[in-house]
Structures are given as structure tokens and as C-alpha cells.
Amino acid sequence: MRHNKIKLVLVLITLLLAGISPNLYPVAQAGIAKLSFLAVSFLVPSAAGIVLLIFITRALRYTSLTKQILFGLLAGLIATIGLEVIREIGFRTGAMPGDMPKLLGVLLLDRFAHGPSFWSNVAGWAYHFWNGAAFGIIFSLVFASTQRWVALVYGIIIGIVFMIGPATTTLGIGVLGLEFKDGYQFLTTVTLAHIVFGMVLGWSFDKLSRHESHPNIFRRLKNAMAGSKRNEPVN
């Protein structure tokens, strides 16, 4: 069935675009390119691409897919609020080496020599929440119709990948942040924050889509392959 193949292609493109944003900060911290350059070259185009895809799926009357993307986006934003509550507590109590959204804003607007400004803070917070939205979109398309505990594991994995990546080593706190202060405060804060992220993500997506049935990417792939086999010529 042609519609199943088109939907699968749109899902794959959406996943590709959603995966760009969360990877830009690690790439910048690895010294490959400045975050300010990556934002203009990749962040803005990928975000615009996702918005465009939402309109395309709606125009094609793929209502379920449109809702799936939007529900994932909204669930990711809501989950980021939960994450921020834990992160902010950790930052205020000295368990974090810096204020992450402000750092992101400084890097985005290339103000490292000048420090944070109002607009850099706005940019940093916007980028931070968009990352949460991107993770929500990925979850909605890959793990839709799964148990809520899958979202919890998903959140924990995101936190672990963050802590073993270049973001922690370039901050001078070592892998998993174990070289920061007592060695466990950063690790505990980030882990708890992402546990909350995963829990709220699963709960939010479930509530938003409670009257919908959204196939995950594996079911879409199965449907597309089944359609291809039915259309194969008989020799």
C-alpha cells in the first residue's frame, strides 16, 4: 500500500530532523564547530523542517501521523519542565557546575567572552526546550503504544549518553561528572532529572493520545513491507 510507504518515509525524515538538535551541543563541545554556526546551519533548518512536515502530513490527510508528531512534541515540552525542576534544584544547591540553559545561550549567540545577556538566555532556554520536544517526537514515533516504563528507560538512557559524552569532559568534571565535588552530586542530579523526564514524557504522551492508536516505527515498517509483498508480481 502506497500510503503506508509514504507515511514511513515521512516518519524517517521526521526522525532524522528531530535527531539533529540534541546532537549539536555535543558536537560543539567536541570542538568540531561552534554552536552558533551549527544553530544557523542545522538547528533552524531542522526545526523548520519538522514544522513543514507537520503541515505536509496534515495536507495529505495523515491525521494520525500529524497528531503523533504534535503529541510527542508537546509531551517532550511538558517533560522538560519536570526535568528543569530537578535540574534547577540541583543547580541552586551546588550539585551542578553551571546553569545549562544560560551556557547554551552564550554558545548559541557566541557570547563566551561577554557572558549571558537577556537574548542569550532566551535562546538558551528555547534551545533546551526544543531538545526536549525533539526527544518527545523521537519517542512518539519509535515507541508509541508501548508501556510507560519504556519512556522511563528512554529518559535514563538520554541522561547516561549526556554524561558520558564530551559535554561533561569539556566542563572539566570528567565522565559521568564524577570529578565534580563529592563525585556523586552531578550524577545523582542528572539521573534524577532524566528519570523525571522519562516518567512525565510517558504520562503526558499517554494522556494526550488516550483516544488515539498510533503505530510505532516497527509496525509502520511491517505494514510497508507487507504492502510491497502483496504488490509483487506472480511469476
Number of C-alpha atoms within 10 A of each C-alpha: 14 11 13 18 17 15 19 21 15 17 22 15 15 24 22 14 21 25 17 18 25 20 13 22 24 18 17 18 19 15 12 11 13 18 25 20 16 19 19 12 11 16 23 12 14 20 18 13 16 20 14 13 19 21 13 14 20 15 11 12 11 15 12 16 21 18 19 24 27 20 22 29 26 20 29 31 25 21 29 26 17 20 25 20 13 20 23 17 14 22 18 12 10 13 22 22 16 13 13 17 20 21 18 24 28 24 24 23 20 17 15 12 7 8 13 20 14 10 12 22 19 16 20 23 18 15 21 22 20 21 23 27 28 29 27 32 27 23 27 33 23 19 20 25 16 14 11 20 13 16 26 20 15 21 27 22 16 18 21 16 12 19 22 14 17 20 22 22 17 14 13 13 19 18 19 24 25 16 16 20 14 10 15 14 19 26 20 14 20 25 23 19 26 27 24 24 32 31 22 25 33 29 18 22 28 21 13 16 18 10 8 13 11 19 20 18 19 14 14 20 17 13 17 20 15 13 16 14 10 10 11 8 6 5 3
